[in-house]
Amino acid sequence: MNSWHIAMNLVRRTLGQKRGIWVYLVIPVATLTILIALIGGGGPEPARIAYVNEDQGSLGGHLVRELERVQGYSLKEIGSEAELKKNQIDQKAAASFVIPANFTEQMLNGQVPSIEAYELNISEASVTLKLRIDSAARQTAQTVRTVIASGVQGEAAVREAVERVAAQAEKHQVQPKVTDFDLYVDPNMSVIIGFTLMFLMGLINTTVSSVMEDRRLRTMARMFAAPVRAFEIAIGNALGSFLVGTLQVLLVLVFTRSIVGFDYHLPFLAHFLIMEFFVLACMGIASAVGGALRNSNAAGMLNGVIITPTCMLGGCFWPISFMPDWMQKIANFMPQKWVIEAIDRLAAGESLTDVWLPFGVLALFAVVLISFGSVILQPNKAEVNTV
């Protein structure tokens, strides 16, 4: 009960005024939401493809309409080949192609005409465009051969039959059914999760600052004389900051999922739980640091000594696999590593029961460090002043 009163008092001190709401909720949550929107919002834009259709028949238009159906392409017709080349040199298109004037005639004669493609730089869009053009041209040639083999006689009759088949094919009445199990991880998600974890570790500063303020004003000593045990004081400070952190996590997840529309590829509840366990681990670190410090001037070194180095070793800025073996072993002692591992596994389709180890490690961080912090807290000791 004493810990609960201490926690509620810390929440009131943190969020009881407009300044606290802006400093601890509005500004950090808005900053992180905007950052996630810039990094992961919106998805890739379709590749711009320019083309010139010089074909006098109907099969050139059929080829264009088939390419327009491809997701990830945005086709734009250009008036002439010279204009198309200038457009490509100015990098207004990822790739370009020209359908020759005798495209339909060559097709009806059983040939596969060459379609000229242009690219300034080799890209995924330009390579896949060439493959799709080649595939569509060969399918059209196969259609012509099938019509001729069926016994249709005369150029006009063959042309009419091929056009009917092409028009029917454009309806795509038979389509494959694609089931996306969503078993992949967005390449931007590791960066987003890393920034989110670093943002949440700012709670360590909040907790340590509150502990140092209580020590400096002798508030902690008066609580200890009440009497309130050191363990209750440590639990109260950790619980108060945990409630503030819970509110921050909830706001970040709601804003980034509903407003920004970023897809984390894992359920909201599972994501919320793993972030809550990380906040608990942060509270353990804060309790240990707050109990060890005796001077408020040293609290300003937390970013450089604890937050940034642990984020670097924990994989917030780059994959842990990029680091040497000895650093990868050290990363096992960083809570960030276990959060990122749990989120990656959950996003890959595993259930909460499959990732019990990261949850257990984070809970162990919290229990051990909060216990250690309560032992070394010594609430009756005043702040040590340095000259």
N, C-alpha and C positions, 0 to 999 in steps of 0.2 A: 504493500500500500504506500509506504514511504517513497519507493522508487517511482510509483505512478504519479504522485504529487510533484516530485522533482521533474519528471518528464513533461508533465503538463505546464509547469512553470517555464521550462526551457522552450516549449512550443510557443507560449505566449510572448516570451522575450524575443523569439525569432520572427514570428509572424503576427505579433499583436499590433504592429503599427504598419502604416502604408509603406514606409520605407523598407521594412522587412519583407513585405509581400513582393515589392518590386525587386529587391536585391536577391532574394532567395527563391522566388518563383517565376515572376513575369520575365525578367531579363534573361536568366539562364535558360529557361524553357523555350522562350522565343528564339534565342540565339541558336540553340541546338536544333530546333525545328527547321529554321531557315537553312542551317548547314546541311541537314539531311535532305532537304528539298533540293538544294543545289547539287549535292553529290549523287543522290539516287532517285530523284523525282523525274517523272515524265517519260522515261524509257528512251530508247534510241529512235532517232528520226529516220523515216524511210529514205533510202538511197535515191538520189535524183538521177534519172536516166533520160538522156535526150536521144531522139531518133528522127530519121528521115525516111519516109515511105515513098519510094519512086515507082513502086509496082503499079502497073496498069490493071491488074486483075484483082481478084477478091482474096487470094490466099495471103497476100502481104498484110491486109487488114486483119485476117484471122490470126496471124502470128502476133500482131500487136495486142489484140484483145486477150490472147492467152497470157501474154507477159503482164498485162495490166492486172490480172487476177492474182499474181504472185504477191504475197505479203512482204513488205519491206522495200518495194519499188514504187517510185513516183515517176511515171513516164510523162514526157513533154515532147510534143512534135515540133520540129524545126523546119523552116522553109526550104533550106538548101544545104548541100553537103559542106560548102565553104563556110556558111554560117555555123553549122554544127561543129566544125573543126575549131573555129574561133571561140565558140562557146566552151569547148573542152579545154582549150589552152587557158582560158580565163578561169578555169576550175569552177564553172557553174554547174557541172554535172560530174558524178562519180565515174560514169562511163557513157558511151554513145555507140549507136550502131546505125547502119544504112542498109535498107532493103532495096536490092537492085530493081531496075525497071522491068526486067524480064523474069522476075521471081516466079510468078504464076505459070508462065509458059514453060520454063525449065522444069517445074514440078510436074506439069501435065505430060512432059516428054520423058518422065521417069528419072530425071536428074535431081541431085541435091545441090542447089545453088549455094555459092559462098556468100555469106553475109559479113560485110566489113564492120569490125568493132574497133573503137578507139578508147584509149585510156591514157591519162597522163602519168598516173602512179598505179602500180598494182595494188588492188584492194580486194577485200572479200566480195564486195558488190560487183566489181568488174569480172572477177573470175567466175562467180556463180552466174552472171549474166551470159557469158560465153557458153557455159554448159547448158543453160536453159534454152538459149537460141538454137544450139546444135540439136538438143533433144527434140524441141518443137518442130524443127525443119525435118528431122528424120521421121518423126511420127506422121507429118503431113505427106512425105514421100511414100511412106508405107501405106497410107490411106489411098493414094493414087494407084499404087500397084495392086492393092486389094480390089479396087473398083474395076480396073482393067481386067484382072484375073477372073472377075465375076461374069465376064462375057459382055460387058457394055461396049458397043461399037460406035465409032465416030467421035471426032474431037469435041463437037458440041455436046453430045450425050455424056461423054466422060466428064467434061467441065461441069455440066449441070449436076451430075451425080456426086462429084467431089464437093461441090459447093453445098449440096444438101447434107452430106455427111459432116462437113466442117461446121455448118450451122447447128446441126444436132449435137455435135461434140461440145460446142460452146455452152450448151445448157447444163452440162456436167450433172446429169441426172443420177449418175452413179458416182458416189464420192466415198473415200475412205473415212472411217470413223476413228478419230485420234483421241486416245485417252491419255491425258497428261497427269501423271502421278505427282508432279511438282517435286520430284526428287533431285533437285539441284539447288545450289547455293548461289545467290546473286554475287557477282564479283565485287560489287560495291559494299556488300553488307559487312565484311570484315572491317573496313574503314569506318563505317557508321557505328558499328558496335564499339570499336576502339575509342572513338570520340565520346560516345555515350558513357562508357566506363570512366574515362578521364574526368568527364563532367561530374559524375556522381561521386568521385573521390574528393571533390571539393567539400563534401560533407565532413571530411576529416578536419579540415580547417575550421569549420563551424563548431564542431564538438570541442576541439582543442582550445579554441578561443574562449568558449563558454567556461571550460574548466579553469583556464588561466585567469579569467575575470573573477570567477568565484573564489579562487585562491588569493588573488590580489586584494579583493574587498573583504576577505575573511568570512565570506558567506559560507564557504565549505566548512570552515572551522566551527562556525556556529551550528551548522547542521550536524556535524559530528558530535557536538556536545549535547545535542537534543535529548537522547542520543539517537543517531542514525549511523548504522554501520557503513564502513567504507565500501563494502560490496553493494549495498543498496544505492549509495551515491553513484557508483560507477554504472550500475544497471540503469538508474534514472537518467543520467546524461546520455547513455547510449540509446535508450528507448525514445527519448525526446527527439534526438537527431534522426533516429530510424523513422519516426512518424513523419518528419519533414521530408526525408528521403523518399518515403513511400508516396507522398503527394507529388513529388517531383517525377518519379518514375511513372506514375499513373498519367500525369499530364503529358509527358513526353510521348508515351505510347499511344494515347488517344489522339493527340494532335498529328503525329507522324503517320498514323494508320488511317485516320478518317479525313483529315484535311490535306496532308501532303499526298496520301495514297501510296506510300511506300510499302511494298510487299516484303515482309520479313520471312515468308515461307514457313512460318510456324504459328501455332494457335496463340491467341492473346493470353490465355491463362498460363500456359507453359512459359511464355516469354516473361510475363509479369512475375511468376514464381522465381525464376532463375535470377532476375534482376533484384528481387527482394532478398534473396540469399546473399547476393553480392553486397547489398547495402548493409546487411548484418556483418559481413566480413570487414567492411570499411569501419563499422562501429567498433569492432574488435581492435583494429589498428589504431583508431582514434583513442580508445580507452587506454591502450598500452602506452601510446605516445603522451597523452595527457597526464597519465600517472607518473611518467618518467621526467617530464619537463618541470623545471622549477623557476623558469624565467620566461616571461611573455615575449621577450625579444627573439628567443629561439624559435617561436612558433612561425615566424615569417620564413623560416628555412624549409618548411615542410614540402613546398612545391618542388624545390630543387633536390631535396634529400630523399623524399619518400615517394611523392606522387608521380613525378616524371620518370625517375629510374624504374619504378615497378611497372609502369605502363609500357616502357620500352622492353623490359625483360618479359613481360606478360603477353606480348604479341599484339598490343593495341596499334602500333605503327607499322609493323611488318610481320609477315608470317614467322612463327617460331622455327619452322623448318629451315629458314634462311640463316639461322644463328649456328655457331659452333656447338659441338656436342656438350661441352661443359656448361655453356650458357643455357642450353635446352634443359639440362638437369636443374639449374638454378630456377628456371621458369616454373618448375613444379611447386615452388614455394611462393608463387605469386597468384593471388586470387583471380586476377584478370585472365590468366591462362585457362582456368577451369570454367569460367563463364563463357569464354569464346568457344572452347571445346564443346560445352553443353549446347550452345546455340547452334553451332555447325551440325551437330549430330541430330538435334531436333528438327532443323531445317531440312536435313537429308531423309527424314521420314521416321526416325526412331521415336519411341514413346517415352513418357516421363520415367517409367520403370527401368528403361534401358540406360538412363543417364543418372542413376542413383549415386555413382561415385563422385561426380563433380558437386552435386548437392551436399553429399556427406563431407567432402573436403572443405567446402565453404562454411558449413555449419561448424566444423571443427576449428577453422580459423576464428570464428566469432567466439566460441566457448573458451578456447585456450587464451586468446588475447584479452578478452574482457576479464577473465579470472586473473590473469597476470596484471592487468591494469588496476584491478581492485586491491591487489596485494601491495603494490608499490605506490598506491595513490597517496597515502598518508595525509588525510584531509586536515589534520591539525597543524601541518607545517605551512608556514607562510611562504610567499614568493621570495625568491632570492634576488635581490637587487644587485646589479652590476654598475660600477661607476665607469 
